[in-house]
């Protein structure tokens, strides 16, 4: 980790028992500042343009030996620094380059330091231990004392076990409650990110970055205050597989600490860098759609590693449509003929991958080496290679963790391109550690990973770009069994909150589309709420490097125009330019791939007309291919219109969005 930096700075600092006067670090543009007072504890506050956003909030860490990382420890020195002009080259992201400009102040103590950073679009802090001996962390004090009782978007833990400790076992999927901070449900934790609406249009998005050797953070408010407090899952005593289905694992008893570090780890790392606590700050909602805080703060890629083999793309997915084909001469299901048909469809449509979701391996035995007799996996892979389509396999966490090395080696040799690993359902210290370990092993065998049943991303894809997607989102799959959910309102909220943390596997692409009140649940003939163009727009608004086509190939073959467009939309980008957007109402964005731009938007249930100023586009003429809501889309969600035109000299794109509607456009630069 950063042991060398810590040692050199500490040596330079000298020793002083005197406390520092309040330290202040200000963003490069001068608007955002963090003030840190360590006269008693370590207390930070955040201001923007002179207005308080986060009131004085105390932070600390308590170790098992009684030591406390706080202002009561022996202080050495304050060190300030400014970092400007650094450009991060990305591998799998929504921009080819990320600018990393910030100011920093570090408070150095005998055996730890606390770092605070101020960016133009947020602030962050973290603890760094310089311990040379093994230790355990009993608890962390992370508080966010908001200046007023602002309204927030809170994703509470949704779990059948309503005990507080039982909530640490969850899938990190739920809708948002929009309510004042003081009305926080004291019977539930909230997982991250959480979005807070401050005054004058300012938004604060709370999450974390570089979570690799520590439990994830939840937020809690049990006293109807305006302060949210951090909570972490305790360290498991043991973890056992669930025998009834053989795919997930459960914690069996917990320790009285949340994290532990062995002598070998402390020696190898030269200390421990704990995760960054991140507060993204926007003055306009659209800024949340292109915030890079989490990516910037994450551990960088090893420059010796070559990830040029990582190929993101689209995936023909089987589970959402229940393997439901029609117009074929065989019985569809989890069998070789069905998957060869999926491959043929993918090859025809220009879709890069087909996934074999749950069911290809013998159920309930927790052994990924046992393939059901209906599946000839070698033949499926061979057929895919012949057609230029890669195969990705689904895997439950329980059987996958039994032999990560052996499983990756075996299936990579067969020609598999990656795994979708599911049902982690926790973020105690063992899970982030496993995610990175699995990423390192998979990279050795040139395998991509899509993590499901997992917490939000925290930047692991910067160090390990073969981790191409995460779930941790209340995706379209929920419409298979709950048509009463207002998924459209969720859709226009989640780009500003969950996607703030990084990519998400939402699994869109439904060809059966229901207008308001016309949606029904079905396991084998699923529908999406909202219009067809709402679904198309999500392929541009939502960032998903490994992006699913959730519907049946039979439906896509009957919807050639939409299928061709979906397949043509890139899944990673050279540039992202947010367009006018409002949390909970509409989300619109423009993204560039090469010389071409894709512009998309999704709407809530309020009909609206919008005009987008595209004057930021480089000079030249642009051919526009536009999918917009049809005149009757408010009644028949599948109604859409495809139009071709040339972008006018005024660079204005005028769009009408139906209730639950959207739009998607490709702008090709005429050379």
Phi, psi and omega in degrees: 000226186253037184298319182297318179297316181298315183296316183293320180292319181296320179295320180292330189287328186079184182241134179212133177274353183282136177285153179279153167290161182310129179269145180226130176238132187239142181297157181306325179275359175081003187268325185250136179220150174242126177253129183238125179242123179241028181294331175235285170258190172261111187234127179242156171218158184233133177233154172222126183052037177081358180257135183286127173256309176246117179288168182313124186227125184272143178228151178190171172222137181246128181263164185293335180275008179094348179292142180235126172278095182203184180291350178280347179286168182285118184275141179254298186195158172259132179236126179249151179206159177229133182236111181227148175087004179278132178242126178264122174276125184263163177250306179232097184200180179266009173214147176286332181223143177237127178278134185237075181252129181198166170246152188217145169226137179240134174258117185260129176241184185303310186229020174200169172218162174236127182252134175238135178233145175236121174253172176289345182231027175156179179225162179204155173216158174205157170267147174227120180270140174249020181301138178256004179233158180297152181202165174237146174261120180280319182198160174234135174262109177233112183237148178229092183269101185283148188297327180222174179276071183282162177278149184221159172255110190243121173265096179290152173298128178251108187206142180297324178281106186272002173293152184298315180291327179296337181290345177290347172260101183202167184262002177061041178229124171190163175283176182258136168269129181255100188203161179299152180302321183293344180266012180308134180290109185290353179266001183222149166273161172243136174270166184265158359282158172238136182250130180243132179265106177275189182283160173060033176081001180285138176238144177239121179249119185259125175204199180217159181225154178062043175275101183229329184226042189197154177287153179290163184258134168249163175242150186211148174215103184257004185229024176055035180263189174256021180245129172260137185243139180284146177222142179234147177292140176290161181286134182289141169287320176204165179226129184234150179286148175279112188288338186289332179230344172069030180233334184241174181228154180233145177285132179245090181083150181228156177276174179267024175220166183256341181206148177222151183224124184280168178298321180295319180293314181299320180292315182294321184272340186070026184131187182226124171267118179276166184294153174284134169268121192246134171235101174284142184231129178230149173256349177220134186306324183299333181298333180293340183281352182220030180278133185251016185305312185296316181294316181301319188277349183285159178299138183282163176290143172295118183299342178281347181275137178252117179246025180295343180282346181289121183236090175298167179170193180267157183226126169283119190250142188262325194292317185297322180269005174059036178054033190265096177256158173216161184076022179243167184256019179223162180279115184285151181162199180277083182208169186297316182300319180297315183289329175293326176294318176301318180296317179299318177299313182300318180297318180293322184275346184083029178266132192284331189223159167234137178255139168260103183279195186309133176125342181285331177264151182305123185289151170067012179248354178053047180220106183284356176273350180262108180262138181296150184296338180287349183250122170257091189294321179298321179291321178297314179295317179300316180296321177297317179297321179297325182265357181077030182238127180274156181249133176241138182251138172280146178212134171288149181302318184300305180290330182293319184286347180297323183204071183302314182299310182295319180294314180297315181297314183299310186280334173294320178296331177284340180111006177293146185260348180173178180230143167257106185261130194232162172067046169288311170056030177193162173220033169296172189306326184295329185286308175303323178296320179293320181302319180287320178301313180297324178297319181293320179291314180299322179297323180300328182255015178055051178244137174273156180230136173239111184270126179239165183055043192221165179287173181300156176292149178230028175096008180301332182292345175287315179283323182235084183295351175285350170276096193263350178196162178225157169266248182063037184213149179275079192278183185296341180304332182295339180287349177293334185229358183214085180285352181278351178288136176276078184294330180296315177296323175297317182303322184269006175253318188297332177298335183268348186241282183298317181289347172302326183280338182146190187295157180214140179268084182281334177065061179269185175114020181292138177260351170259116189234130184248128172290178187303125178084358184250017183262140176230155177274142175201133180287324187251348176225067187293155177234161172243145173282149182091188189268170175301318182288338170298317178294317180296318180299330181295333179292343177257318182290317181276137178262112182217098183299330173244097197249126186279147160257105194281340190271174182290139173307327179299319178291319180296322180294337176271358181230064191298318183300310182292321181296316178299320180293312180304313182295334183277343183287125178298163177247349168232162194222156174271335180202150176230128182232105180292145176252169181311126185210155177221131181304130176080358181239303179202150180227126184223141184207151172244137180226146182248138170228111186065232178268351184265147177242145174240130182238128182218157178206153175228149190235155171277202186276008178262120178298140181205153173249136183223150175236124183253129177273112182255030182292350178285348180295145176301159181300152180129168176270150182230127171278128184252124169249114189242132168253119181231163178298137176287166184297336180251019183295338178292341179250322179239101188301336181281355183286122178215168179226129174259131183226150175237139181200182173244133180297129183291166180297335179284351179058034179254134176244115183260130186227136168253127177247126178289168172303127184068022188265196180178186177202161177210135183219144171249129179247107181263124180288125180279119187267000000 
